[in-house]
Amino acid sequence: MNKKKIVEIVIFVAVSALLIFGIPRFVIERVIVDGPSMETTLHNKDNILVEKVSRYFGNIDRFDIIVFYPNDQAKKRNGEYYVKRVIGLPGETVQIVDQTILINGEPLEEFYGSTEMTTEGIASLPIELGEEEYFVLGDNREVSKDSRSAEVGPVPLSRIGGKLLLRIYPLKRFGTVN
């Protein structure tokens, strides 16, 4: 075998490895929704594609659906993750009073919650988000373990894996998600 063929094979293997391992790790990843906390927007076992690039450029906006890890160890082991909706942005103060979400003291106009919030959790008192912290809620507020829980709390940018790009399964609901 000549040197040119060997170089072509090495380049082919390197590019293939980059596509197989690099894209899911750094660009886009399939995630399976586990549980009912995002109903009626997403359902248990929905397969979604999450893009991982926007978090590096600060392109996470209110109402985006994100995937995040409950702690840094989970991120390293590809373990437990949560799928939730961004409600509070860095630098804002979030509080929940009588089922009303307040952002910097003003009621938030949003229609994503599919159930009433019967508990405010730690958000019964004002929560001041840091420069790289987000407050997240599940759409099915009654069963969602989210930023209202002291165990989850505000989510640092470093633990965000990416944001929802599109639902790929079930096929009858394939497409973008509001």
N, C-alpha and C positions, 0 to 999 in steps of 0.2 A: 504494500500500500504506500502511495507516495505522500509527501508532506502536505500537499494541498488537500487531499481527502481527509487526512487526520485532523487538520485545522477545521475543515468544514464540520466534521463529526463533533469535535469539541465545542464549536460555536453552537451547533444544533442542540447539543445536550445542555449547555449553559442557558440558552434562551428558553428551552423547554422547562428546565428547573425553575427559572425565574417566573415563567407563566404559571406553572403548577403551584409553586410555593409562595412566590412573592405577591401575586395579585390577591389571594385570599388573606394574606397577613397584613398587607399595607394599603390596599385599594378598595376591595369590595369583598364582602363575605356573606354567606347564607346563614341565617339564624332562624331557629324554630321557636315560635312563641309558646311559652309554657304556662298554662293557666288562663283564668278568665279576667285578669286585672285590666285588660285593655278593651274588653267588650263594650260597645258593639263595633268599634273600629277594627280591631284585630281579634281573632278567636284562637283558642287553644289549638295548637298544631299548625297554625298558619306558617308557611315558609316565607320569609322576607329576605330581601337583599339590603344590606347595610353598607353605605359608602363610608369609608374611613378617612377620607382626605379633608373634608371641610373642617373637622375639629382642629386641624393644624393651622387653619387660617382664621379661626374665630367666627366661622359661619354657622353658628348654632343659634337659632332664633326661637322666640316664644312660639309655642304650639308645635314645634318639630317633635317627632317621635324619635327617641334615641335608645341605644343599647348601652348599658353601663354595667360595670362590675361592682359588687358591694364592697370589695376591698382590693388592694393591690395584689394580694396573693391569688385571688380568683383570676385576675387578669393574666398572671404569669402561668397558671396551670390550665387556662382555657376552661375554667370551672363555671360556677354559678354566674348568671347574668340576669339583668332586669331589662324589660322593655317598657318605657314610660314616656309621657308627654312633658315637654319643658313648659313650665308655668312662670317661674321666676328667673331673671337674668342676673349676671354679675353686677354687684353694686346696688341692687334693689333690696327693699325690705318687704318681706312677705308675711302676712298674717291671715288666719282664717277665723272669722267671727260669724257665728250663726249661719254656717254653710256658705258664706260669702268670702271669696278670695280677695284680699286687699293687696295691692301692689303700691308701695309708697303711700299707704293710707287711702288709696282710691279703689273702688270696686272694679274688678277685672270682668270685662264682657267676654264670656266664653261659653260655648255650648257643647263641650266635649264630654262633660260628665254624664254618664248614662244612669247613675244612681245618686241618691242624696248622700252627702257627707254627714254621717252621724258622729264622727269624731274629728276633732281638729288636730289631735296629737300635740307634738311640740310646737306646731304653728298656731296654737291658741295664744301664744305670746309672739311678738314681732321677732322675725329671724332676719338678721342683716346678712346678706350674701356677700362673700368675699369677691375679690377681683376675678377669680376663675371658678366660681361656684354657681350651681344651678339648682333650682327647686323644681322637683318633678312630681307629677301625680299620674296615677293610672286613670283611665277613663271610667272604669267600673270602680268608683271611689269607695264603695262599701267593702270590697274585698281586697283592695290594692295595698300592698306593702310598698310605701313610697317615702318621700321626704318628710311626711308627717310623723313617721316612725323614728324614734331616737336611734334605732339600729341602722337606719339608712341615712337620714338627715340630708343636708345639702350635698349635692354631688359635685366633687371637684372635676375639673376638665381632664385631669390626668387619668381618671377612671372611666371616661367616656370612650367607648369603642367605636362609635360612629352613629350616623343617623339614617333613618329609613329612606330607602330609595324607591322600592316597589315591592308589592306582594307577588310571589311567583307561584304559590300553591295555597289553596286549591285553584285549579285552572279556571273554574267558573268565576272566580273573583280576582283573576290576574290583573295587575295594573297598579297605577299609583294609588296612594291612600291619602285622604284629606286629613 
